[in-house]
């Protein structure tokens, strides 16, 4: 077995804490730029409501004549003249100058017989990000419209489904909060069919709901679902839905033009709290993540073990791996919460416990555990790997969408979007 860097648990915990401090406290949540007391426009400023923005965003959001601004987080009206420098954050930055902000994660871990390709060929760099509190509120799912780059996100806003352009500009939203016709109660995940229909799992209403690209209501599927959770669509346009309460994976076939359900059947049963599901556009394989129960040897407050299973397009199991097995080969315990395939068919998972993105390779000869993203994430909940080799990550902790690239010369561009 090849050498694997083993880090003390205390050092790993300290690295995670430092990363969360840098992301949660030391950057402006409107423009996502790091506070910098040495640059006047990046100095952290206290608003009268208690929230903090950088000076540049205070000026950009304030009325030029009235000298007032509406706080983008709590909507309280604040006087620009009453803002003050946030000395506490400056002192915290000075205190951490000698500390590394990077999570202590090994660059590459060999857990199988070869090195992964595609997105897993090297660490990814943050290329751009958009969103922020107000534009997105506790987002839970993300999907992409084919090769156009247009993205759709479900969140806890008044309009539950939001469509963004490839550069992060908000185009429109739909699916008002509620249980009525065309409304969405509690969205969990979202997928897009090859023909452009938007499919949303509504756990609050126990239904799978379908809309057009522009947000027109098509139909809802209630029968047989208890608490629908993850959703994806295969290359034929068939919808795959996990039910976390029923313990099933269902296949739903819809005539979208007529708004009619042709088939709704449970293709896999007896699953343990199945959550994420993803279809590979290359092979047709299906990846499914389950959340397992704690064993007697595990601490009650520790992360729950998870299991990843790969099925072929006929729902026959090809391979299976769990948190414990992965920890034996890599000295880490990945808590898998979301899954995707890249354009080469490699499996990519979110490690929600550490705020990391891992590539597992193709799993035929065992997993090759490779960290792809180890920075800039707070609480990642969803991801999409595009045909253009871009990884789109939905970070619920930052209320933002973040896009990563394999290019070493990727340009870091961050933009905040305010609620219109």
C-alpha atoms as one frame of an Amber mdcrd trajectory, in Angstrom:
protein
   0.000   0.000   0.000   1.308   3.436  -0.857   2.109   5.903   1.901  -0.837
   7.968   3.082  -0.356  11.147   5.143  -1.939  10.649   8.561  -2.898  13.805
  10.446  -3.682  13.963  14.172  -7.386  14.462  14.812  -6.668  17.637  16.804
  -4.799  19.132  13.833  -7.624  18.243  11.438 -10.154  19.836  13.806  -8.044
  22.993  14.120  -7.712  23.252  10.339 -11.478  22.936   9.851 -12.095  25.604
  12.503  -9.606  28.010  10.904 -11.182  27.496   7.486 -14.659  28.219   8.832
 -13.419  31.365  10.590 -11.868  32.676   7.391 -14.955  31.911   5.279 -17.691
  32.806   7.784 -16.201  35.826   9.556 -13.407  37.336   7.526 -15.080  37.979
   4.183 -17.906  40.258   3.109 -21.066  38.240   2.485 -22.205  40.584  -0.287
 -19.155  40.656  -2.585 -17.363  37.607  -1.071 -14.084  39.554  -0.909 -11.793
  39.104   2.091 -11.733  42.002   4.537  -8.463  43.908   4.407  -7.899  46.816
   6.837  -4.927  47.923   4.712  -7.211  48.566   1.730  -9.744  51.255   2.547
 -12.509  49.840   0.352 -12.126  46.368   1.960 -12.296  47.516   5.588 -15.077
  45.818   7.597 -17.786  48.276   8.610 -20.369  47.859  11.381 -23.942  48.734
  10.438 -26.315  50.028  13.109 -28.241  46.737  12.901 -25.135  44.779  13.909
 -24.238  43.231  10.543 -20.883  43.827   8.865 -20.075  44.743   5.231 -16.968
  45.978   3.516 -16.755  49.737   2.931 -17.079  49.325  -0.843 -20.387  47.458
  -0.472 -21.673  50.030   2.017 -21.056  52.728  -0.579 -22.495  50.655  -3.422
 -25.731  49.851  -1.553 -26.358  53.287  -0.058 -28.528  56.041  -1.518 -26.238
  58.821  -2.829 -28.453  61.633  -1.511 -30.224  60.216   1.547 -27.035  58.501
   2.754 -29.025  55.470   3.881 -28.912  51.799   2.970 -31.096  48.794   3.565
 -29.161  45.990   5.237 -29.092  43.094   2.727 -29.485  40.578   5.563 -32.150
  41.939   7.947 -33.603  44.746   5.728 -33.195  47.349   8.496 -32.666  50.912
   7.258 -29.235  52.171   8.372 -27.545  55.567   8.226 -24.281  55.530   6.309
 -22.815  58.142   8.678 -23.468  55.808  11.629 -21.287  52.997  10.279 -17.984
  52.370  12.021 -14.868  50.307  11.525 -15.217  46.776  12.940 -12.062  46.622
  15.026 -12.869  43.158  16.371 -12.586  41.542  12.928  -9.366  43.430  12.210
  -7.882  42.176  15.481  -8.977  38.643  14.613  -7.293  38.865  11.219  -4.075
  40.083  12.819  -4.247  37.208  15.288  -4.559  34.653  12.487  -1.851  36.089
  10.242   0.648  33.545  11.450  -1.831  30.678  11.170  -2.420  28.776   7.925
  -5.967  29.189   6.558  -5.717  25.950   4.589  -7.381  22.776   5.748  -4.726
  20.142   6.468  -5.799  17.735   3.763  -3.334  15.590   1.816  -3.081  16.696
  -1.806  -3.590  13.214  -3.204  -4.368   9.870  -1.610  -3.766   6.631  -3.433
  -6.437   4.138  -2.500  -6.576   1.951  -5.577  -4.525   0.859  -8.534  -4.209
   4.076 -10.511  -4.683   7.804 -10.684  -8.012   9.312 -11.608  -8.512  11.456
 -14.687 -10.990  14.165 -15.675 -11.768  16.567 -12.843  -9.864  14.291 -10.480
  -6.545  14.866 -12.240  -5.660  17.757  -9.925  -6.886  20.135  -7.260  -9.553
  22.523  -8.539  -9.476  26.295  -8.205 -12.334  28.618  -7.457 -13.182  30.391
 -10.710 -16.263  32.372  -9.725 -19.029  32.563  -7.143 -22.379  34.271  -6.874
 -25.318  34.488  -4.537 -25.139  35.480  -0.892 -27.838  35.907   1.716 -30.915
  37.559   0.214 -30.214  36.304  -3.285 -30.250  32.716  -2.009 -31.571  31.555
   1.354 -30.493  28.141   2.629 -30.215  26.599  -0.859 -30.476  22.804  -1.068
 -30.218  21.733  -4.718 -28.623  22.796  -8.004 -28.820  21.619 -11.631 -27.667
  22.824 -15.050 -29.550  23.208 -18.333 -27.499  21.049 -20.720 -24.511  22.734
 -22.356 -25.927  26.274 -22.038 -24.463  26.780 -18.571 -27.757  28.169 -17.235
 -28.276  27.016 -13.641 -31.344  26.381 -11.510 -31.272  26.439  -7.702 -33.942
  25.569  -5.118 -33.874  27.450  -1.817 -35.998  28.824   1.024 -36.900  32.123
  -0.631 -40.372  33.344  -1.492 -39.876  32.014  -5.012 -38.501  28.564  -4.319
 -36.873  27.986  -7.713 -34.373  30.496  -9.142 -32.745  30.439 -12.580 -29.315
  32.020 -13.109 -27.350  32.681 -16.283 -23.908  31.128 -16.863 -22.218  34.183
 -15.292 -24.455  34.170 -12.219 -26.981  36.814 -13.268 -30.443  36.085 -11.891
 -32.860  35.546 -14.772 -36.138  34.725 -13.032 -37.755  32.760 -10.202 -40.921
  30.722  -9.786 -42.699  28.288  -7.474 -44.073  30.456  -4.702 -44.105  29.135
  -1.158 -47.162  26.953  -0.533 -49.002  23.743  -1.345 -51.297  25.029  -4.054
 -51.224  24.720  -7.830 -47.725  25.571  -9.072 -46.442  26.223  -5.533 -43.571
  24.557  -3.688 -43.610  23.950   0.060 -40.149  22.621   1.015 -37.850  21.959
  -1.965 -34.917  19.603  -1.397 -33.395  18.883  -4.785 -33.758  19.808  -8.445
 -32.946  18.275 -11.827 -33.337  19.287 -15.471 -34.538  16.947 -18.220 -32.831
  16.782 -21.646 -35.799  18.715 -23.063 -35.445  21.488 -20.464 -38.158  20.707
 -17.907 -37.366  21.460 -14.262 -38.071  18.683 -11.745 -38.262  19.548  -8.016
 -38.614  17.236  -5.017 -40.985  18.846  -2.507 -40.505  17.054   0.827 -42.996
  19.358   2.519 -45.765  18.355   0.129 -44.617  14.752  -0.413 -44.504  15.255
  -4.175 -42.323  15.550  -7.248 -43.238  18.677  -9.212 -42.439  19.527 -12.821
 -42.222  22.997 -14.395 -41.208  24.410 -17.757 -38.006  26.393 -18.106 -39.990
  29.607 -17.662 -41.731  28.273 -14.547 -45.107  27.210 -15.917 -46.574  24.366
 -13.870 -46.758  21.024 -15.721 -47.746  18.384 -13.159 -47.131  16.956  -9.694
 -46.652  13.303  -8.745 -47.897  12.462  -5.230 -48.774   8.783  -5.291 -46.335
   6.408  -3.536 -44.061   9.135  -2.134 -43.690   9.740   1.607 -40.735  12.112
   1.701 -39.085  12.528  -1.730 -35.521  13.764  -1.439 -32.873  13.438  -4.153
 -33.664  13.645  -7.854 -31.895  13.273 -11.181 -32.862  12.515 -14.766 -31.299
   9.955 -17.091 -30.485  10.515 -20.773 -33.971   9.258 -21.749 -35.677  11.840
 -19.577 -36.826   9.322 -16.951 -36.912  10.785 -13.449 -35.155   9.011 -10.562
 -36.289   9.950  -7.048 -35.094   8.810  -3.625 -37.574   8.639  -0.754 -35.752
   9.053   2.551 -38.716   7.861   4.600 -39.916   4.967   2.426 -36.351   3.792
   1.730 -36.826   3.538  -2.027 -35.489   4.676  -5.355 -38.330   5.267  -7.824
 -38.395   5.701 -11.584 -40.999   8.121 -12.919 -41.794   8.316 -16.631 -43.688
  11.419 -17.719 -45.234  12.631 -20.954 -44.130  16.213 -20.447 -45.992  17.583
 -23.461 -49.337  16.308 -22.147 -48.510  16.648 -18.448 -49.290  12.998 -17.731
 -47.502  10.418 -15.572 -47.002   7.243 -17.594 -45.222   5.166 -14.936 -44.165
   5.474 -11.329 -42.478   2.411  -9.836 -40.038   1.661  -7.008 -37.016   0.104
  -8.727 -34.925  -0.391  -5.554 -36.359  -0.949  -2.069 -35.131  -1.588   1.484
 -32.648   1.291   1.363 -31.438   3.087   4.498 -32.405   6.754   4.360 -31.432
   7.235   0.697 -30.669  10.848  -0.126 -28.540  11.789  -3.112 -28.874  10.194
  -6.549 -26.995  10.915  -9.779 -27.032   9.519 -13.330 -23.909   9.251 -15.461
 -24.421  10.695 -18.948 -21.488   8.612 -20.258 -22.321   5.097 -19.014 -25.899
   5.386 -17.808 -24.786   4.191 -14.368 -26.586   5.424 -11.270 -24.969   6.502
  -7.986 -26.942   6.414  -4.758 -25.946   7.671  -1.274 -27.527   6.218   1.869
 -27.187   7.407   5.474 -26.612   4.386   7.713 -27.392   3.937  11.404 -24.730
   4.274  14.070 -23.083   1.117  15.390 -22.422   0.429  19.067 -18.751   1.355
  18.630 -19.448   4.812  17.206 -19.980   7.948  19.346 -23.631   9.054  19.403
 -22.717  12.631  18.455 -20.297  11.652  15.688 -20.947  11.727  11.942 -23.290
   9.056  10.642 -21.699   6.492   8.336 -22.750   6.678   4.714 -22.776   4.231
   1.831 -22.333   4.799  -1.892 -23.689   2.242  -4.346 -23.254   2.217  -8.124
 -25.940   0.548 -10.275 -26.058   0.052 -14.015 -28.932   1.436 -16.089 -30.932
  -1.756 -15.394 -30.536  -1.175 -11.636 -28.136  -4.084 -11.096 -25.498  -3.324
  -8.459 -21.964  -2.845  -9.806 -20.019  -1.708  -6.737 -20.483  -0.454  -3.205
 -18.326   1.473  -0.751 -18.990   2.941   2.681 -17.366   5.444   5.029 -15.657
   2.772   7.093 -14.060   1.053   4.085 -12.812   4.387   2.745 -11.323   5.253
   6.137  -9.224   2.062   6.110  -7.341   3.104   2.975  -7.095   6.842   3.494
  -7.147   7.552   7.256 -10.155   9.832   6.811 -13.861   9.226   7.325 -15.718
  10.867   4.417 -19.306  11.691   5.309 -20.807  11.483   1.810 -23.902  13.645
   1.350 -24.091  14.361  -2.391 -22.769  12.697  -5.535 -22.148  13.437  -9.213
 -20.322  11.998 -12.226 -17.799  14.000 -14.224 -17.568  13.862 -18.009 -15.197
  10.850 -17.824 -17.554   8.878 -15.600 -15.545   9.374 -12.392 -17.563   9.581
  -9.175 -17.368  12.842  -7.191 -18.808  13.184  -3.681 -19.300  15.898  -1.086
 -17.807  15.305   2.349 -20.230  17.411   4.386 -18.408  16.829   7.669 -15.186
  18.480   6.468 -16.539  20.765   3.755 -14.547  18.943   1.059 -15.095  17.563
  -2.418 -13.533  14.170  -3.207 -13.090  12.213  -6.419 -13.381   8.437  -6.005
 -12.460   7.451  -9.551 -14.561   4.834 -11.330 -14.634   2.359  -8.408 -14.205
  -0.793 -10.563 -10.814  -1.605  -9.026 -11.400   0.148  -5.737 -11.755   3.836
  -4.935  -8.973   6.319  -5.623  -9.662   8.985  -3.012  -8.489  12.376  -4.283
  -9.372  15.741  -2.678 -10.547  18.153  -5.372 -11.668  21.130  -3.278 -10.377
  21.718   0.242 -10.934  25.476   0.626 -13.626  28.150   0.381 -16.497  25.802
   1.316 -18.594  26.092   4.466 -21.458  23.597   4.111 -21.612  22.172   0.588
 -24.908  20.438  -0.179 -25.068  19.923  -3.949 -22.809  19.636  -6.973 -22.863
  19.276 -10.742 -19.936  18.378 -13.011 -20.481  19.927 -16.444 -19.395  18.687
 -19.855 -17.028  21.678 -19.961 -15.106  20.203 -16.992 -16.394  22.760 -14.511
 -17.513  21.706 -11.045 -20.499  23.655  -9.735 -20.907  23.440  -5.955 -23.877
  24.705  -3.973 -22.671  26.002  -0.600 -25.613  26.361   1.764 -23.372  27.766
   4.496 -22.464  30.706   2.244 -25.870  30.775   0.485 -23.900  30.753  -2.746
 -23.040  28.875  -5.922 -19.304  28.335  -6.458 -17.679  27.200  -9.700 -14.332
  25.438  -9.820 -12.003  24.793 -12.732  -9.020  22.521 -13.363  -7.145  25.321
 -15.122  -4.133  26.455 -13.145  -4.530  30.010 -14.375  -8.196  30.282 -13.427
  -9.164  33.837 -12.619 -10.893  34.338  -9.298 -14.004  36.449  -9.795 -16.558
  36.793  -7.077 -19.797  38.645  -7.414 -22.639  39.232  -5.011 -26.230  39.244
  -6.182 -28.821  41.210  -4.265 -32.435  40.198  -4.182 -34.392  42.155  -6.717
